[in-house]
Amino acid sequence: MPASASWQNVTTNSLGLLVMTTDTNTDSFDQDFCSFLEYHLNRTFANSADDDIRTIWCDGISPDAIVKTKKYVNDNRRLQTRAWIGKDGQDEFDMTVVFGKMALSKYARGLDLKDCIPSDTSMNWVDIHLDNKTIELRLD
């Protein structure tokens, strides 16, 4: 397997043996997108009316979702990953990214998702629970 590839699925072949397969069309949710989302999320936090949210920041979002095959995302309309958020940006949060129609269409075609991120002037696309260390983002 090339060093740049990553295993995304484990399936069973006709002989009952486990077979690992790759999904090579997952370029949309990559490091570039996650870095862009990180900075956008920081601006969104800074614009929040909630004092507790305004004082936190995001120090990274992992592009390594638990499962990010096109089929999984199409069927579930979401990805699960991790983000580092908090007053020092170092608390590990479980992050769910929910795909709206435009994001789902772009993801299926391997296109850039940046223009699917809602405005940083509102928190209406972000649900964050500081106590549970969970965050859900809804893309357009």
C-alpha positions in Angstrom: 0.0 0.0 0.0 1.4 3.4 -0.9 2.4 5.5 2.2 -0.2 8.2 1.3 -3.1 5.8 1.2 -5.2 4.9 4.3 -7.4 2.0 5.0 -11.1 3.0 5.3 -13.1 -0.2 5.2 -12.8 -3.8 6.2 -15.1 -6.1 4.4 -15.4 -9.9 4.0 -14.6 -11.5 0.6 -16.4 -14.5 -0.9 -14.0 -16.8 1.0 -14.9 -15.2 4.3 -11.6 -13.5 4.7 -11.2 -10.0 5.9 -10.2 -7.6 3.2 -9.2 -4.0 3.7 -10.2 -1.6 0.9 -9.5 2.1 0.3 -11.7 4.9 -0.8 -9.5 7.1 -3.0 -12.2 9.8 -3.4 -12.1 11.4 0.0 -10.1 14.5 -1.0 -12.8 17.0 0.2 -12.4 16.4 3.9 -8.6 16.8 4.0 -6.0 18.8 6.0 -6.5 21.9 3.9 -10.3 21.9 4.6 -9.8 21.1 8.3 -7.3 24.0 8.7 -9.7 26.4 7.0 -12.6 25.1 9.2 -10.4 25.5 12.3 -9.8 29.2 11.6 -13.4 29.8 10.6 -14.6 28.2 13.8 -12.3 30.5 15.8 -13.9 33.5 14.2 -17.4 32.0 14.9 -16.5 31.5 18.6 -15.2 35.1 18.8 -18.5 36.4 17.4 -20.6 34.4 19.9 -22.9 36.2 22.3 -22.1 33.5 24.9 -19.1 34.6 27.1 -18.1 30.9 27.7 -17.9 30.4 23.9 -16.1 33.7 23.2 -13.2 32.7 25.4 -12.4 29.3 23.7 -10.6 28.5 20.6 -9.9 25.6 18.3 -6.3 24.4 17.9 -6.9 21.7 15.3 -9.4 19.4 13.5 -8.4 15.9 12.5 -8.9 15.1 8.8 -8.9 11.4 9.9 -12.6 10.8 10.3 -13.7 7.5 11.8 -15.2 6.5 8.5 -15.3 8.9 5.5 -16.1 6.8 2.5 -18.5 8.4 0.1 -21.1 5.7 0.7 -20.9 6.2 4.5 -21.2 9.9 4.2 -24.1 9.6 1.7 -26.0 7.1 3.8 -25.4 8.9 7.1 -24.9 12.5 6.0 -22.2 13.0 8.6 -18.6 12.4 9.6 -17.2 11.7 13.1 -13.8 13.1 13.9 -11.9 14.9 16.7 -11.1 18.6 17.4 -8.9 20.3 20.0 -11.0 23.1 21.6 -11.0 24.9 24.9 -9.6 27.9 26.7 -6.1 26.6 25.9 -7.3 24.8 22.7 -6.1 21.5 24.0 -9.2 19.6 25.2 -10.1 16.8 22.8 -13.7 17.0 21.6 -15.8 14.5 19.6 -16.8 16.4 16.5 -19.7 15.5 14.2 -19.8 17.3 10.8 -23.3 17.1 9.3 -23.6 17.5 5.6 -26.4 19.6 4.0 -27.4 19.1 0.4 -24.7 21.3 -1.1 -21.9 19.7 1.1 -23.2 16.2 0.3 -23.2 16.8 -3.4 -19.7 18.4 -3.3 -18.3 15.6 -1.1 -19.7 12.9 -3.4 -17.8 14.6 -6.3 -14.6 15.2 -4.4 -15.0 19.0 -4.6 -13.9 21.7 -2.1 -16.3 22.0 0.8 -15.1 25.5 2.0 -18.0 27.4 0.5 -20.4 25.0 2.4 -19.3 26.4 5.8 -22.0 28.9 7.0 -21.1 32.4 8.1 -18.8 33.0 11.0 -21.2 35.8 12.2 -23.7 33.3 13.7 -23.5 30.2 15.9 -26.7 28.7 14.4 -24.7 26.1 12.5 -22.7 25.1 15.7 -23.8 23.0 18.7 -21.1 22.8 21.3 -21.3 21.2 24.7 -18.3 22.2 26.8 -19.1 19.8 29.6 -19.5 16.8 27.4 -16.7 17.9 25.0 -18.8 17.4 21.9 -19.4 19.7 19.0 -21.7 19.3 16.0 -21.2 21.5 12.8 -23.9 21.7 10.1 -22.6 22.5 6.6 -24.8 23.9 3.9 
